[in-house]
Amino acid sequence: MVLNGKTAVIVGAGGGMGSVLVNKLEKEGVICVLVEKERDLLGDLTHLLDGNRHYFYECDLSNPDNVQQLTEKIALKFGKIDFLYNVAGIGIYKTIEELTYKEWVDSLTINVTGPFLLIKGLVPLLSKSDRALVVNFGSGMGVFPKAGRIAYCASKFALRGFTLSLAKEFKGRNIDFCLLTLGSVMTNFGSGGLELRKKLEKEGKKYLQPGGIIDKVIEITKTDAREAEYVMYPEGYVDGD
């Protein structure tokens, strides 16, 4: 598939993987609709907004009304969407004794309800594409349960079931749904941040690199033979460790 001239919505555009995805899509000639909680979070991507080709929308994924309003704004602006990438997420790693109710709700709202509302609101636009694609960014924590990550695991197990069910629901139609199940990634996501990951890497732990992941996403986007789930784990990633 030639990507030039297609339109993509990238939710979590300013993050460690989202920003790499935006840059690669932009080089392919894709019209990018960047979604972030605040414009400042776009970082170096703001230069893409200097012209009239790419667009930015502010959205707080922890607020369902805000997400609903986002889909309505996009529908007013665009007659068709070809790709939706749900990259944004939240990683709160705590035991049940430590976890607050708000942290539990935020985990489920941002990681599951957000993608649900985005997909539900944008399906009418995606259905107008010749071959639309929705990619939800999942986790090995949605396959392997892990102590101390109950909220994150619950949300990623839910996202996995949601995405794979949608893949069956839309089988034979013009929208493909794909889950990208990832092991540990070298980004600032979750607890500890990038510095801790770099320290652990020096001690021997393996991480996926954002560039390699996004190369796979572009490959999936271009192919005519899309699978419902793609799994990428770094060397030594066993049982979600």
Secondary structure, DSSP 8 states (H G I E B T S, - for coil): ---TT-EEEEETTTSTTHHHHHHHHHHTT-EEEEEESSGGGGGGGGGGGGSSS-EEEE--TT-HHHHHHHHHHHHHH-S---EEEE---------TTT--HHHHHHHHIIIIIHHHHHHHHHHHHHTTSSSEEEEEE--GGGTS--TT-HHHHHHHHHHHHHHHHHHHHTTTSSEEEEEEEE--BSSS-SSSHHHHHHHHHHTT---B-HHHHHHHHHHHHH-SS--SEEEE--TT--TT-
